[in-house]
Amino acid sequence: MFNTRNSRELVGKTTVVPTINKKIVANNNILRITTFGNIQTKFLNYILISPYGKNLFFNLTTATTNVAAIYQKQLREITIPLPPLSEQSRIFYSTIRKTSDFAEVEGAGFSNARKISRARSP
């Protein structure tokens, strides 16, 4: 899920929604991004929340007085690095291991992950 309209700081925020066997409804300012082919969902989310992704979104954002936006047609034009699937997994999981704040990468469903990872750190 991708936040298309909000304050400048919140436009471009993403999260991975796990597979749900129910229909869900999202606000009209939320865009569903579906991955296919040679890209893993978690890797795409990692790229989008990385400094690389944040910089892309900052440059794409158009803003009025109170509302900033990134439009679907703009998202279709972005280019992201796309290594092979095995490398995507390696990058994603090695990054999680290196950071104590991986709850942001995984999404809100892992709110206790931060506490657990810090408790295990030396």
C-alpha positions in Angstrom: 0.0 0.0 0.0 1.3 3.4 -0.9 0.2 6.8 0.5 -0.4 9.1 -2.5 -1.8 12.2 -0.8 -0.9 13.7 2.6 1.5 16.1 4.1 4.9 16.3 2.3 6.5 14.1 5.1 3.8 11.3 4.8 3.4 11.1 1.0 5.2 8.0 -0.2 4.9 6.0 3.0 4.5 2.4 2.2 3.6 -0.9 4.0 3.4 -4.5 3.0 -0.1 -6.0 3.6 0.1 -9.8 4.1 -2.1 -12.0 2.0 -5.7 -11.7 3.3 -8.5 -13.9 2.1 -11.0 -11.1 2.6 -11.8 -7.9 0.6 -10.4 -4.8 2.2 -11.3 -1.2 1.7 -8.7 1.6 1.7 -9.0 5.4 1.7 -8.9 6.9 -1.8 -5.5 8.3 -0.9 -4.0 4.8 -0.7 -2.8 3.1 -3.8 -2.4 -0.7 -3.9 0.8 -1.7 -5.6 0.9 -5.3 -6.8 4.2 -6.9 -7.6 4.7 -9.5 -10.4 7.6 -11.0 -12.3 11.1 -10.7 -10.9 10.5 -8.5 -7.8 9.7 -9.5 -4.3 7.2 -7.4 -2.4 9.4 -7.0 0.7 12.4 -5.9 -1.4 10.2 -3.4 -3.2 9.0 -2.0 0.1 12.6 -1.8 1.3 13.6 0.2 -1.7 10.6 2.5 -1.4 11.4 3.3 2.3 15.1 3.6 1.7 16.9 7.0 1.3 16.9 6.2 -2.5 13.0 5.8 -2.5 12.5 8.8 -0.2 14.6 11.0 -2.5 12.6 9.7 -5.6 9.3 10.6 -3.9 10.5 14.0 -2.7 11.4 14.9 -6.3 8.1 13.6 -7.7 5.8 15.2 -5.1 3.7 18.1 -6.1 2.2 20.2 -3.3 -0.4 22.8 -2.7 -0.7 24.7 0.6 -1.7 21.7 2.8 -1.6 18.7 0.5 1.2 17.0 -1.2 0.7 14.2 -3.8 2.3 11.6 -6.0 0.2 10.3 -8.8 0.0 6.8 -10.2 1.3 7.8 -13.6 4.4 9.3 -11.9 5.0 6.0 -10.1 4.9 4.1 -13.4 7.9 6.2 -14.6 10.3 5.5 -11.7 13.2 3.2 -12.2 14.5 1.1 -9.3 17.5 -1.2 -9.1 16.3 -4.8 -9.7 18.8 -7.5 -8.8 18.0 -11.2 -9.3 15.5 -12.7 -6.8 18.1 -14.4 -4.7 20.0 -11.2 -4.3 16.8 -9.3 -3.4 16.3 -11.8 -0.5 19.9 -11.5 0.6 19.8 -7.7 0.6 16.5 -7.5 2.4 17.3 -10.0 5.1 20.9 -8.8 5.7 19.6 -5.3 6.1 17.0 -6.4 8.7 19.7 -8.2 10.6 21.9 -5.0 10.7 19.2 -2.7 11.9 17.5 -2.6 15.3 14.5 -0.9 13.8 13.3 -3.5 11.3 9.7 -3.2 12.5 9.4 -0.3 10.0 10.5 -2.5 7.2 8.1 -5.3 8.0 5.1 -3.1 8.8 2.9 -2.5 11.8 2.1 -6.2 12.3 5.5 -6.7 13.9 5.3 -4.0 16.6 7.1 -6.2 19.2 10.0 -6.9 16.8 11.9 -3.8 17.9 11.7 -4.8 21.6 12.8 -8.4 20.8 15.7 -7.4 18.6 17.0 -4.9 21.1 16.7 -7.4 24.0 18.9 -9.8 22.0 21.5 -7.3 21.0 24.7 -7.3 23.1 
